[in-house]
């Protein structure tokens, strides 16, 4: 009887121990579940400080729990502490791997998040490394392909960026931003037609016609047309952006540039005149400078001078305008030189005859840079470029004189801007050089 009582007490004790152990594990499970749920709810509600505090408390007892580290990383990210967030995402990925629960999907999600945050804190090399780790597991991951290509483009590794982007757009034809970046990569490699093809695919299929992205596409598209020398198409495309505030000024200056390349200077000036009140000073100066440069290149020196003066009044320190005005101030001082540099040949020939006081001219040879006039007893050479005469110019002049006037023993050379500093007149035996000051007096007397 006594033995039975002892045995009964033992069984009761064992039963109570098992019940207590079960309650202990149940409490721990419920506590764990409640803790994780509380952290999750805090994160969902964007209460990042609370989520971080809960996670840190629970992590004391569960230091290797990768889910907790992941939650802590999310909390740090929400608080804007990206460096700390990266640290905990990396810890979470390592802990997940150590626990044996790190499936490829989980690893990739963490790698993508780490890469994104490294990108945010401008640590491009580390970000690229993690994107490459994602692509090692899944070469067709569109997010990693695009993000890695962006970094490669920014770091000027265009070949590798192109490789990733070509995979991306082949796989996802509607990845318009991928196509846009690929177009930029092609442009960097001077593959203009290929770039244009990507941009035209976007404008053809992109559904939103007026958002900022499509405006960026059009701007680059116009640049492609311009580089392919389809200036009219470029002008028409830039014109679509004149009503877009973010692109108006740049598009207008580009239109001017294309009008100039198309040799339509009057239309370029008309365009600037029409919109001058809406242009900032710097963009107005940019547009006028482009037109002036073409006038100068075409030897329309007074037209260029007029625009340089206007630029100087707008922005005195703009580029080399002050130096240009100083160099060509002689044209302002002697307005009659406009006839000398004129392209009206009949007027110019009579004018030059007056300058050298010739009763008649036997023959005139008209070259682009200079005119040669034979007055019977003298060969007169008038250099008409608004620049100093170079050695190359003299070689060309002497060749022309020898061919056209083989019997002449000398020629007289006139130039408003003199000889280049490297030239010594004594080197040329046939040349009788007239100094610019003397030539200007002759022009005044004419």
C-alpha positions as CSV (number, residue, x, y, z in Angstrom):
1,X,0.0,0.0,0.0
2,X,2.8,2.4,0.9
3,X,4.6,1.4,-2.3
4,X,1.5,2.3,-4.4
5,X,1.3,5.7,-2.7
6,X,5.0,6.4,-3.6
7,X,4.5,5.3,-7.2
8,X,1.4,7.5,-7.5
9,X,3.4,10.5,-6.3
10,X,6.1,9.8,-8.8
11,X,3.7,9.6,-11.7
12,X,2.0,12.8,-10.6
13,X,5.3,14.6,-10.4
14,X,6.3,13.4,-13.9
15,X,2.9,14.5,-15.3
16,X,3.3,18.0,-13.6
17,X,6.8,18.3,-15.1
18,X,5.6,17.5,-18.6
19,X,2.7,19.9,-18.3
20,X,5.0,22.6,-17.0
21,X,7.5,22.0,-19.8
22,X,4.7,22.2,-22.4
23,X,3.4,25.4,-20.9
24,X,7.0,26.8,-20.9
25,X,7.5,26.1,-24.6
26,X,4.0,27.3,-25.4
27,X,4.7,30.6,-23.6
28,X,8.0,30.9,-25.4
29,X,6.3,30.3,-28.7
30,X,3.5,32.7,-28.0
31,X,6.0,35.3,-26.8
32,X,8.1,34.8,-29.9
33,X,5.1,35.0,-32.2
34,X,3.8,38.1,-30.4
35,X,7.2,39.8,-30.5
36,X,7.7,39.2,-34.2
37,X,4.1,40.3,-34.9
38,X,4.7,43.4,-32.9
39,X,7.8,44.2,-34.9
40,X,6.0,43.6,-38.2
41,X,3.1,45.8,-37.3
42,X,5.5,48.6,-36.2
43,X,7.3,48.4,-39.5
44,X,4.0,48.3,-41.5
45,X,2.9,51.4,-39.6
46,X,6.3,53.1,-40.2
47,X,7.0,53.3,-36.5
48,X,10.6,52.5,-37.2
49,X,12.0,53.5,-33.8
50,X,9.5,51.2,-32.0
51,X,10.3,48.3,-34.4
52,X,14.0,48.7,-33.9
53,X,13.6,48.8,-30.1
54,X,11.4,45.7,-30.1
55,X,13.8,43.9,-32.4
56,X,16.9,44.8,-30.3
57,X,15.2,43.5,-27.1
58,X,14.2,40.2,-28.7
59,X,17.7,39.8,-30.4
60,X,19.4,39.6,-27.0
61,X,17.9,36.1,-26.6
62,X,18.0,35.2,-30.3
63,X,21.2,36.7,-31.7
64,X,21.3,34.4,-34.7
65,X,17.8,35.0,-35.9
66,X,18.2,36.3,-39.5
67,X,14.5,37.5,-39.6
68,X,15.2,39.8,-36.7
69,X,18.3,41.2,-38.4
70,X,16.3,41.7,-41.5
71,X,13.6,43.6,-39.5
72,X,16.3,45.7,-37.9
73,X,17.8,46.5,-41.3
74,X,14.3,47.6,-42.4
75,X,13.9,49.8,-39.4
76,X,17.3,51.5,-39.9
77,X,16.4,52.0,-43.6
78,X,13.1,53.6,-42.6
79,X,15.1,55.9,-40.2
80,X,17.4,56.9,-43.1
81,X,20.5,55.4,-41.6
82,X,21.4,53.5,-44.8
83,X,24.9,52.6,-43.7
84,X,23.5,50.8,-40.6
85,X,20.7,49.3,-42.8
86,X,23.3,47.8,-45.1
87,X,25.2,46.4,-42.2
88,X,22.2,44.5,-40.9
89,X,21.0,43.4,-44.3
90,X,24.4,41.8,-44.8
91,X,24.3,40.3,-41.3
92,X,20.8,38.9,-42.2
93,X,22.1,37.3,-45.4
94,X,25.0,35.7,-43.6
95,X,22.8,34.5,-40.7
96,X,20.2,33.0,-43.2
97,X,23.0,31.2,-45.0
98,X,24.4,29.8,-41.7
99,X,20.9,28.6,-40.6
100,X,20.5,26.6,-43.8
101,X,17.3,28.4,-44.7
102,X,18.9,30.8,-47.3
103,X,17.1,29.9,-50.5
104,X,18.2,31.6,-53.7
105,X,15.0,33.8,-53.7
106,X,15.7,35.0,-50.1
107,X,19.4,35.6,-50.9
108,X,18.6,37.6,-54.0
109,X,16.0,39.8,-52.3
110,X,18.6,40.6,-49.7
111,X,21.4,41.2,-52.2
112,X,19.1,43.5,-54.2
113,X,18.2,45.5,-51.1
114,X,21.9,45.8,-50.1
115,X,22.9,46.9,-53.6
116,X,20.1,49.5,-53.6
117,X,21.3,51.0,-50.4
118,X,24.9,51.0,-51.4
119,X,23.8,52.9,-54.4
120,X,22.0,55.4,-52.2
121,X,25.1,56.1,-50.2
122,X,27.2,56.5,-53.4
123,X,29.2,53.3,-52.9
124,X,28.9,52.3,-56.5
125,X,31.5,49.6,-56.5
126,X,29.9,47.7,-53.6
127,X,26.4,48.1,-55.1
128,X,27.6,46.7,-58.5
129,X,29.2,43.7,-56.7
130,X,25.9,42.7,-55.1
131,X,24.0,43.2,-58.4
132,X,26.5,40.9,-60.1
133,X,25.9,38.4,-57.3
134,X,22.2,38.5,-58.1
135,X,22.9,38.0,-61.8
136,X,25.2,35.0,-61.0
137,X,22.2,33.3,-59.5
138,X,19.7,34.6,-62.1
139,X,21.2,36.2,-65.3
140,X,17.7,37.4,-66.3
141,X,16.9,39.4,-63.2
142,X,15.6,42.6,-64.8
143,X,16.0,44.8,-61.8
144,X,19.6,43.8,-61.4
145,X,20.4,44.1,-65.1
146,X,19.0,47.6,-65.3
147,X,20.5,48.8,-62.0
148,X,24.0,47.3,-62.8
149,X,23.9,48.9,-66.2
150,X,23.1,52.3,-64.7
151,X,26.2,52.1,-62.5
152,X,28.3,50.8,-65.4
153,X,27.1,53.8,-67.6
154,X,27.9,56.2,-64.8
155,X,31.4,54.8,-64.5
156,X,31.9,54.8,-68.3
157,X,32.0,51.0,-68.7
158,X,29.8,51.3,-71.8
159,X,30.7,47.9,-73.2
160,X,29.5,45.9,-70.1
161,X,26.5,48.2,-69.7
162,X,25.5,47.5,-73.3
163,X,25.8,43.8,-72.7
164,X,23.4,43.9,-69.8
165,X,20.9,46.2,-71.5
166,X,20.7,44.2,-74.7
167,X,19.8,41.2,-72.6
168,X,17.2,43.2,-70.8
169,X,15.4,44.7,-73.8
170,X,15.5,41.4,-75.6
171,X,13.8,39.8,-72.7
172,X,11.4,42.7,-71.9
173,X,10.6,44.8,-74.9
174,X,8.4,47.1,-72.8
175,X,11.3,48.0,-70.4
176,X,11.3,51.6,-71.8
177,X,13.8,53.0,-69.3
178,X,16.1,50.1,-70.3
179,X,15.8,51.1,-73.9
180,X,16.4,54.7,-73.1
181,X,19.6,53.9,-71.2
182,X,20.7,51.6,-74.0
183,X,20.2,54.4,-76.5
184,X,22.5,56.6,-74.3
185,X,25.1,53.8,-74.3
186,X,24.9,53.5,-78.0
187,X,25.4,57.2,-78.4
188,X,28.5,57.0,-76.3
189,X,29.8,54.4,-78.7
190,X,28.8,56.5,-81.7
191,X,26.2,54.0,-82.7
192,X,23.7,56.7,-83.7
193,X,21.3,54.7,-85.8
194,X,21.1,52.0,-83.2
195,X,20.4,54.6,-80.5
196,X,17.7,56.2,-82.7
197,X,16.0,52.8,-83.2
198,X,15.6,52.3,-79.4
199,X,14.2,55.8,-79.0
200,X,11.7,55.4,-81.8
201,X,10.5,52.1,-80.3
202,X,9.8,54.0,-77.1
203,X,7.9,56.9,-78.7
204,X,5.9,54.5,-80.8
205,X,4.8,52.3,-77.9
206,X,4.9,54.4,-74.7
207,X,1.4,55.2,-73.7
208,X,1.8,58.4,-71.7
209,X,2.5,61.2,-74.2
210,X,3.3,64.1,-71.9
211,X,5.2,62.9,-68.9
212,X,8.8,63.9,-68.2
213,X,10.3,60.6,-69.3
214,X,8.9,60.8,-72.9
215,X,10.2,64.4,-73.1
216,X,13.7,63.1,-72.2
217,X,13.3,60.5,-74.9
218,X,12.3,63.2,-77.5
219,X,15.3,65.4,-76.5
220,X,17.7,62.6,-77.1
221,X,15.9,61.5,-80.3
222,X,16.4,65.0,-81.7
223,X,20.1,64.8,-80.8
224,X,20.3,61.6,-82.9
225,X,18.6,63.2,-85.9
226,X,21.1,66.1,-85.6
227,X,24.1,63.8,-85.5
228,X,22.8,61.9,-88.5
229,X,22.6,65.3,-90.2
230,X,18.8,65.1,-90.6
231,X,18.6,68.7,-89.4
232,X,14.9,69.2,-90.4
233,X,13.8,66.2,-88.4
234,X,15.9,67.4,-85.4
235,X,14.3,70.9,-85.6
236,X,10.8,69.4,-85.8
237,X,11.5,67.2,-82.8
238,X,13.0,70.0,-80.7
239,X,10.0,72.1,-81.6
240,X,7.8,69.6,-79.7
241,X,9.7,70.6,-76.5
242,X,9.2,74.4,-76.8
243,X,6.1,74.2,-74.6
244,X,7.8,72.0,-72.0
245,X,9.3,74.3,-69.3
246,X,12.0,71.9,-68.3
247,X,13.3,71.6,-71.9
248,X,12.3,74.9,-73.5
249,X,15.6,76.8,-73.3
250,X,17.9,73.9,-74.2
251,X,15.6,72.8,-77.0
252,X,15.5,76.3,-78.5
253,X,19.3,76.6,-78.4
254,X,19.6,73.2,-80.1
255,X,17.1,74.3,-82.7
256,X,19.3,77.3,-83.4
257,X,22.3,75.1,-83.7
258,X,20.5,72.9,-86.2
259,X,19.3,75.8,-88.3
260,X,22.9,77.0,-88.4
261,X,24.1,73.6,-89.5
262,X,21.4,73.6,-92.1
263,X,22.7,77.0,-93.3
264,X,19.5,78.8,-92.4
265,X,20.8,81.6,-90.4
266,X,17.9,84.0,-90.9
267,X,15.5,81.4,-89.5
268,X,17.9,80.9,-86.6
269,X,17.9,84.6,-85.8
270,X,14.1,84.9,-86.3
271,X,13.7,82.1,-83.7
272,X,15.9,83.8,-81.2
273,X,14.1,87.1,-81.8
274,X,10.7,85.5,-81.3
275,X,11.6,83.9,-77.9
276,X,14.3,86.3,-76.6
277,X,12.0,87.6,-73.8
278,X,11.5,84.1,-72.5
279,X,15.2,83.1,-72.6
280,X,17.5,83.5,-69.6
281,X,20.6,85.6,-70.3
282,X,22.9,82.7,-70.5
283,X,20.8,80.8,-73.0
284,X,20.2,83.9,-75.1
285,X,24.0,84.4,-75.2
286,X,24.5,80.7,-76.2
287,X,22.1,81.0,-79.1
288,X,23.5,84.3,-80.4
289,X,27.1,83.0,-80.1
290,X,26.3,79.9,-82.2
291,X,24.9,82.2,-85.0
292,X,27.8,84.7,-84.7
293,X,30.3,81.8,-85.0
294,X,28.7,80.7,-88.3
295,X,28.6,84.3,-89.6
296,X,32.3,84.6,-88.8
297,X,33.1,81.2,-90.5
298,X,31.2,82.5,-93.6
299,X,33.3,85.7,-93.5
300,X,30.2,87.7,-92.7
301,X,32.3,89.5,-90.1
302,X,30.0,92.5,-89.5
303,X,27.1,90.3,-88.9
304,X,29.1,88.4,-86.3
305,X,30.3,91.6,-84.8
306,X,26.7,92.8,-84.4
307,X,25.9,89.7,-82.4
308,X,29.0,89.8,-80.3
309,X,28.2,93.3,-79.3
310,X,24.7,92.2,-78.3
311,X,26.1,89.3,-76.3
312,X,28.6,91.6,-74.5
313,X,25.7,93.9,-73.5
314,X,23.8,90.9,-72.1
315,X,26.7,89.1,-70.3
316,X,30.0,91.1,-70.5
317,X,32.1,88.1,-69.4
318,X,30.6,85.6,-71.7
319,X,33.2,83.2,-73.2
320,X,35.7,85.1,-75.4
321,X,33.4,87.8,-76.6
322,X,35.4,90.6,-75.0
323,X,38.6,89.4,-76.7
324,X,36.8,89.1,-80.0
325,X,35.5,92.7,-79.7
326,X,38.9,93.9,-78.8
327,X,40.4,92.1,-81.7
328,X,37.9,93.4,-84.2
329,X,37.3,96.9,-82.7
330,X,39.0,98.2,-85.9
331,X,35.9,97.2,-87.8
332,X,33.8,99.4,-85.5
333,X,36.3,102.3,-85.9
334,X,36.3,102.0,-89.7
335,X,32.7,101.1,-90.7
336,X,33.7,101.5,-94.4
337,X,35.5,98.2,-94.0
338,X,32.1,96.6,-94.3
339,X,32.5,97.1,-98.1
340,X,36.0,95.5,-98.0
341,X,34.6,92.4,-96.4
342,X,31.4,92.4,-98.5
343,X,30.3,89.5,-100.7
344,X,28.8,92.0,-103.2
345,X,31.6,91.5,-105.8
346,X,30.6,94.3,-108.2
347,X,30.6,96.9,-105.5
348,X,33.8,95.6,-104.0
349,X,35.8,95.7,-107.3
350,X,35.0,99.3,-107.9
351,X,35.8,100.1,-104.2
352,X,39.3,98.4,-104.4
353,X,40.0,100.3,-107.6
354,X,39.4,103.6,-105.7
355,X,41.6,102.4,-102.8
356,X,44.6,101.9,-105.0
357,X,43.8,104.8,-107.2
358,X,43.9,102.7,-110.3
359,X,42.4,104.1,-113.6
360,X,41.6,100.7,-114.9
361,X,42.1,97.0,-114.0
362,X,43.3,94.6,-116.6
363,X,42.4,91.4,-114.8
364,X,40.9,90.3,-111.4
365,X,41.4,86.8,-109.9
366,X,38.9,86.1,-107.2
367,X,39.8,83.5,-104.6
368,X,37.9,82.7,-101.5
369,X,40.5,84.3,-99.1
370,X,41.9,87.0,-101.4
371,X,41.6,88.9,-104.6
372,X,44.4,89.6,-107.1
373,X,44.1,92.7,-109.3
374,X,46.4,93.5,-112.2
375,X,46.5,97.2,-112.9
376,X,49.0,96.9,-115.7
377,X,52.1,97.9,-113.8
378,X,51.4,96.3,-110.4
379,X,49.9,93.1,-109.1
380,X,47.8,93.9,-106.0
381,X,46.7,91.2,-103.6
382,X,44.0,92.0,-101.1
383,X,43.6,89.4,-98.3
384,X,40.0,89.4,-97.3
385,X,39.8,87.0,-94.4
386,X,39.3,88.7,-91.0
387,X,42.5,87.0,-89.7
388,X,46.2,87.5,-89.9
389,X,47.9,86.0,-92.9
390,X,49.6,82.7,-92.3
391,X,52.5,81.1,-94.1
392,X,50.1,78.7,-95.8
393,X,48.2,81.7,-97.1
394,X,51.3,83.2,-98.6
395,X,52.3,80.0,-100.3
396,X,48.8,79.8,-101.9
397,X,48.9,83.5,-102.9
398,X,52.3,83.1,-104.6
399,X,51.2,80.0,-106.4
400,X,48.2,81.9,-107.8
401,X,50.3,84.9,-108.8
402,X,52.9,82.7,-110.6
403,X,50.2,80.8,-112.5
404,X,48.0,83.8,-113.4
405,X,50.8,86.4,-113.9
406,X,54.0,84.5,-114.8
407,X,55.7,87.7,-116.1
408,X,55.3,89.6,-112.8
409,X,58.4,90.0,-110.7
410,X,56.6,91.2,-107.5
411,X,53.2,91.7,-105.9
412,X,51.9,94.1,-103.3
413,X,50.1,92.5,-100.4
414,X,47.4,94.2,-98.3
415,X,45.7,92.9,-95.1
416,X,43.6,94.6,-92.4
417,X,44.9,92.2,-89.7
418,X,48.5,92.0,-90.9
419,X,50.7,89.0,-90.9
420,X,50.9,86.2,-88.4
421,X,53.5,86.7,-85.7
422,X,55.6,83.8,-87.0
423,X,56.0,85.4,-90.5
424,X,58.9,87.7,-91.5
425,X,58.1,89.7,-94.7
426,X,61.8,89.7,-95.7
427,X,61.6,86.0,-96.2
428,X,59.5,86.5,-99.3
429,X,61.4,88.2,-102.1
430,X,58.5,88.9,-104.4
431,X,56.3,90.4,-101.6
432,X,55.9,94.1,-101.1
433,X,54.0,94.2,-97.8
434,X,51.8,97.2,-96.9
435,X,51.4,97.7,-93.2
436,X,47.7,97.7,-91.9
437,X,48.0,101.3,-90.7
438,X,49.0,102.5,-94.1
439,X,46.3,100.4,-95.8
440,X,43.7,101.9,-93.5
441,X,44.7,105.4,-94.5
442,X,44.3,104.4,-98.1
443,X,40.8,103.1,-97.3
444,X,39.9,106.3,-95.5
445,X,41.0,108.4,-98.4
446,X,39.0,106.2,-100.8
